Amino acid sequence: MKALASFIMQGRLRAVTATAGFGAGGLLIPPLGMLGSAAVALVALRLSTVQALIVLLIASALLSAMAWVSGMPPAVGFMMGLVQWLPMLALAHVLRQTVSWPASLLTGVAIACAGVLLVHAMVADVAGMWVEVLAAVVGPMFEQSGTSPAELDEMLSQAATLMTGMLAAALLMSLVLALILARYWQAQLYNPGGFAEEFQQMQLGRVPALLLAAAMLGAWLGQSSLLTELSLVLLVVFFFQGIALVHGLTRKLALHRFWLVGMYVLMAIALPQMMIMLAAFGAIDSVANFRARFGRPDGGSA
């Protein structure tokens, strides 16, 4: 990965090539798209937001050309680039200017929540829209598996009420992962060891934790799908704080790396359950500050 980061930083042409190539590849294999976003973020973090914007626009123009060659309208390719990389550029710009992970992650939360609210404002029947989309995309698979029409309608109706929030949460997670990767690359190239110290101190603060609690309580009491969707977005960033908390405590308490390995193995086996648990730990940490309460001078690295 360090070699890829070095390649990206060897000139604008290489940065554009990596961004456009991985961006196009991400349409077929989604994880590759994060590498393109990380390339944009790395340029922004190391050089400037303006330089990253130039890379972003040229890469979007290349996607436009690819779309034209494939028989699609060129505007579709260009918009796909902007949708992928402009939010990434915003998060990287905030991190570069503030050197604050909370500010960067909460910027991502604001973007994702704005997207959810915009969809609800523009579409009269959001759940109905998603039922139609899901029926067209996954309906045939369930029908082939023997699911009855009544059961299929029930499943699609339940999923449709939260689809906007789940999609926003998934996009936010990909943005945060790409930003983490870009910061890691930057540290590898220019500040070895700096990323671990910075990441392990991540703490979003009491106000976001209280907002998450209020949104979840409101969703439960009012049976509000909108508040549930906004809660899903907030859970994503507290999930990353939970991961940072485990890394930080492992280092401060000089625990064996087995604890980190175990956490990632459990995430691979049961990601939804681990996301909820780690997000809960992260939210509680924003109030209790476990690293200050239980930490002691560093005894190792994690």
C-alpha positions in Angstrom: 0.0 0.0 0.0 2.9 2.3 0.7 4.1 1.8 -2.9 0.6 2.8 -4.2 0.7 6.0 -2.0 4.1 6.8 -3.3 2.9 6.3 -6.9 0.0 8.7 -6.4 2.3 11.4 -5.0 4.8 11.2 -7.9 2.8 13.6 -10.0 -0.6 14.8 -11.1 -0.9 12.4 -14.0 -0.3 9.4 -11.7 -2.8 10.7 -9.1 -5.4 11.2 -11.9 -4.7 7.7 -13.3 -5.1 6.1 -9.8 -8.2 8.1 -9.0 -10.0 7.4 -12.3 -8.8 3.8 -12.5 -10.0 2.8 -9.1 -13.1 4.9 -9.4 -14.1 3.0 -12.6 -13.1 -0.3 -11.0 -15.3 0.5 -8.0 -18.4 0.3 -10.1 -17.7 -3.4 -10.5 -15.8 -4.1 -7.2 -17.0 -1.5 -4.7 -13.9 -1.7 -2.3 -11.7 -0.5 -5.2 -13.7 2.8 -5.2 -12.4 3.6 -1.8 -8.8 3.5 -3.2 -9.8 6.2 -5.7 -11.3 8.3 -3.0 -8.3 7.8 -0.8 -6.1 9.1 -3.6 -8.1 12.3 -3.8 -7.9 12.7 0.0 -4.1 12.0 0.0 -3.5 14.8 -2.5 -5.6 17.2 -0.5 -3.9 16.3 2.8 -0.4 16.5 1.5 -0.6 19.2 -1.1 -3.8 21.3 -1.1 -7.5 21.2 -1.6 -7.0 23.0 -4.9 -4.6 20.4 -6.2 -7.0 17.7 -5.2 -9.9 19.5 -6.9 -7.9 19.6 -10.1 -7.2 15.8 -9.9 -10.9 15.2 -9.1 -12.1 17.1 -12.1 -9.7 15.6 -14.6 -10.5 12.1 -13.2 -14.3 12.9 -13.6 -13.6 13.9 -17.2 -12.0 10.6 -17.8 -15.0 8.8 -16.3 -17.1 10.9 -18.6 -15.1 9.6 -21.6 -15.3 6.0 -20.4 -19.1 6.4 -20.1 -19.2 7.8 -23.7 -17.2 4.9 -25.0 -19.5 2.5 -23.2 -22.5 4.0 -24.9 -23.8 6.0 -21.9 -24.3 9.8 -21.7 -21.0 11.4 -20.8 -22.7 13.5 -18.1 -23.4 10.3 -16.2 -19.7 9.5 -15.9 -18.8 13.0 -14.9 -21.5 13.1 -12.2 -20.4 9.7 -10.9 -17.0 11.2 -10.3 -18.3 14.2 -8.5 -20.6 12.2 -6.3 -17.8 9.9 -5.3 -15.1 12.5 -4.7 -16.5 15.9 -3.8 -17.7 14.7 -0.3 -14.3 13.0 0.1 -12.6 16.3 -0.7 -14.7 18.1 1.9 -13.7 15.7 4.6 -10.0 15.8 3.7 -10.1 19.6 3.6 -11.6 19.8 7.1 -8.9 17.4 8.4 -6.1 19.3 6.7 -7.3 22.6 8.1 -8.3 21.5 11.6 -6.2 18.4 12.2 -9.3 17.2 14.0 -10.9 13.8 13.4 -14.1 14.8 15.3 -14.5 17.8 13.0 -13.9 15.7 9.9 -16.2 12.9 10.9 -19.0 15.3 11.9 -18.6 17.0 8.6 -19.3 13.6 7.0 -22.3 13.1 9.3 -23.7 16.5 8.2 -23.3 15.6 4.5 -24.9 12.2 5.0 -27.8 13.6 7.1 -28.4 16.4 4.6 -28.7 13.7 1.9 -31.3 11.8 3.9 -33.3 15.0 4.6 -33.0 16.0 0.9 -34.4 12.7 -0.3 -37.3 13.0 2.2 -38.0 16.6 1.2 -38.0 15.8 -2.6 -39.8 12.5 -2.7 -43.4 12.4 -1.4 -43.3 8.6 -0.8 -39.8 7.5 0.0 -40.8 4.1 1.2 -42.9 3.5 -1.9 -39.9 4.5 -4.1 -37.6 2.0 -2.4 -40.2 -0.8 -2.7 -40.2 -0.3 -6.4 -36.4 -0.2 -6.6 -35.9 -3.2 -4.4 -38.7 -5.2 -6.2 -36.9 -4.6 -9.5 -33.4 -5.4 -8.1 -33.8 -8.2 -5.6 -37.4 -9.3 -6.1 -36.6 -11.9 -8.8 -33.9 -13.6 -6.6 -36.4 -14.0 -3.8 -39.1 -15.2 -6.1 -36.7 -17.9 -7.5 -35.9 -19.0 -3.9 -39.6 -19.8 -3.3 -40.6 -16.7 -1.3 -44.3 -16.1 -1.5 -45.6 -12.7 -2.9 -47.0 -11.8 0.5 -43.7 -12.5 2.3 -41.8 -10.7 -0.4 -44.0 -7.6 0.0 -43.6 -7.7 3.7 -39.8 -7.9 3.6 -39.5 -5.1 1.0 -41.8 -2.9 2.9 -39.8 -3.3 6.1 -36.5 -2.7 4.3 -37.8 0.3 2.3 -38.5 2.4 5.4 -34.8 2.5 6.3 -33.1 2.2 2.9 -32.3 5.9 2.6 -30.6 5.9 6.0 -28.8 2.6 5.4 -27.5 3.9 2.0 -26.3 7.1 3.6 -24.6 5.2 6.4 -22.9 2.9 4.0 -21.6 5.8 1.9 -20.4 7.6 5.1 -18.6 4.5 6.2 -16.8 4.3 2.8 -15.8 7.9 3.1 -14.4 7.5 6.6 -12.5 4.4 5.6 -11.0 6.2 2.6 -10.0 9.1 4.8 -8.4 6.8 7.3 -6.5 5.1 4.5 -5.3 8.4 3.1 -4.1 9.6 6.5 -2.4 6.3 7.0 -0.6 6.7 3.6 0.4 10.2 4.5 1.9 9.1 7.8 3.7 6.2 6.1 5.3 8.5 3.6 6.0 11.6 5.6 5.4 11.0 9.3 6.0 7.3 10.3 4.1 6.4 13.4 2.0 9.5 13.5 -1.2 8.0 12.4 -1.6 5.6 15.3 -1.2 8.3 17.9 -3.7 10.6 16.1 -6.3 7.9 15.5 -6.2 6.4 19.0 -7.1 9.8 20.5 -10.3 10.1 18.4 -13.2 11.2 20.6 -16.3 12.9 19.1 -17.5 14.6 22.3 -20.6 14.7 24.5 -22.9 16.8 22.2 -22.8 14.3 19.3 -23.3 11.4 21.8 -26.4 13.2 23.2 -27.7 13.8 19.7 -27.4 10.1 19.0 -29.2 9.2 22.2 -32.0 11.8 21.5 -32.4 10.6 17.9 -32.7 7.0 19.0 -35.1 7.8 21.8 -37.2 9.9 19.5 -37.2 7.1 16.9 -38.3 4.6 19.5 -41.0 6.7 21.2 -42.3 8.3 17.9 -41.8 5.3 15.7 -40.1 7.7 13.3 -38.3 6.1 10.4 -36.6 9.4 9.6 -35.0 9.6 13.1 -34.0 6.0 12.8 -32.2 6.7 9.5 -30.4 9.7 11.1 -29.4 7.5 14.0 -27.9 5.0 11.6 -25.7 7.7 10.2 -24.5 8.8 13.6 -23.8 5.2 14.6 -21.2 5.0 11.9 -18.9 7.6 13.3 -19.3 6.3 16.9 -18.4 2.8 15.5 -15.1 4.2 14.4 -14.6 5.9 17.8 -15.2 2.5 19.4 -12.4 1.0 17.2 -10.1 3.9 18.2 -11.0 3.3 21.8 -10.0 -0.4 21.7 -6.7 0.5 20.0 -6.1 3.3 22.5 -6.7 1.2 25.5 -4.8 -1.7 24.1 -1.8 0.6 23.8 -2.1 2.4 27.1 -2.7 -0.7 29.1 0.0 -2.6 27.3 -2.5 -5.4 26.4 -1.6 -8.2 24.0 -2.5 -7.7 20.4 -4.8 -10.7 20.7 -7.5 -8.2 21.8 -7.2 -6.3 18.5 -7.1 -9.5 16.5 -10.1 -10.8 18.3 -12.0 -7.6 17.6 -11.4 -7.7 13.9 -12.2 -11.4 13.7 -15.5 -10.8 15.4 -16.2 -7.9 13.0 -15.6 -10.2 10.1 -18.0 -12.8 11.6 -20.7 -10.6 12.9 -20.3 -7.1 11.6 -23.8 -5.7 12.4 -23.6 -6.8 16.0 -20.1 -5.6 16.4 -20.9 -2.2 14.9 -23.7 -1.7 17.4 -21.5 -2.8 20.3 -18.5 -0.7 19.3 -20.7 2.3 18.5 -22.2 2.0 22.0 -18.8 1.9 23.6 -17.8 4.9 21.5 -20.8 6.9 22.6 -20.3 6.1 26.2 -16.6 7.0 25.9 -17.6 10.4 24.7 -19.1 11.0 28.2 -17.0 8.7 30.4 -13.5 9.2 28.7 -12.3 5.7 29.3 -8.8 6.4 28.0 -8.3 9.0 30.7 -9.9 6.9 33.5 -8.2 3.6 32.8 -5.1 4.5 30.8 -1.5 4.7 32.1 1.7 5.8 30.3 2.1 4.1 27.0 3.6 0.6 27.3 3.6 -0.4 23.7 2.0 0.3 20.3 -1.2 -0.9 18.8 
